[in-house]
Amino acid sequence: MSADAFIKSTPQIDALVNGATNFEQLRESVKSELERNGMIARDPHDPYNGTLLRKPEMAVPDVVAAEPANQGPTTHWRAFYPKGNDRYEITGHSETELDQKEDAIRRAIGAPGRS
């Protein structure tokens, strides 16, 4: 299921969730709020179902990370053992990139630096 299938929370929905004392009240209050905002349509004969009418308007981030330029196939490869028999294989476009990746992996798993 894609991330687009989920509705982001709002302060009003958060307040309803925090104020609910049981699952039935939680379900009913959130669906009522979504219906009031025109995001879903409910079938009076099936209270457990709802049809998504539109995606809510969400704030667009000011800065969007650019995807890295396609540098073609990787030309460098390295295997290293940061802890015991744990083997990592990394690829990159330069030895500097491999060094950066290896250092990041070692920091993430708490392994000592390269010798």
Secondary structure as the mmCIF struct_conf table of DSSP 4:
data_model
#
loop_
_struct_conf.conf_type_id
_struct_conf.id
_struct_conf.beg_label_comp_id
_struct_conf.beg_label_asym_id
_struct_conf.beg_label_seq_id
_struct_conf.end_label_comp_id
_struct_conf.end_label_asym_id
_struct_conf.end_label_seq_id
HELX_RH_3T_P HELX_RH_3T_P1 ALA A 3 ALA A 5
BEND BEND1 PHE A 6 PHE A 6
HELX_LH_PP_P HELX_LH_PP_P1 ILE A 7 SER A 9
HELX_RH_AL_P HELX_RH_AL_P1 PRO A 11 GLY A 19
BEND BEND2 THR A 21 ASN A 22
HELX_RH_AL_P HELX_RH_AL_P2 PHE A 23 ARG A 36
TURN_TY1_P TURN_TY1_P1 ASN A 37 GLY A 38
BEND BEND3 MET A 39 MET A 39
STRN STRN1 ILE A 40 ASP A 43
TURN_TY1_P TURN_TY1_P2 PRO A 44 HIS A 45
STRN STRN2 ASP A 46 LEU A 52
HELX_LH_PP_P HELX_LH_PP_P2 LYS A 55 GLU A 57
HELX_LH_PP_P HELX_LH_PP_P3 ALA A 59 PRO A 61
BEND BEND4 ASP A 62 ASP A 62
HELX_LH_PP_P HELX_LH_PP_P4 ALA A 65 ALA A 69
BEND BEND5 PRO A 73 PRO A 73
STRN STRN3 HIS A 76 LYS A 83
TURN_TY1_P TURN_TY1_P3 GLY A 84 ASN A 85
STRN STRN4 ASP A 86 GLY A 92
BEND BEND6 HIS A 93 SER A 94
HELX_RH_AL_P HELX_RH_AL_P3 GLU A 95 ILE A 109
TURN_TY1_P TURN_TY1_P4 GLY A 110 GLY A 110
HELX_LH_PP_P HELX_LH_PP_P5 ALA A 111 ARG A 114
#
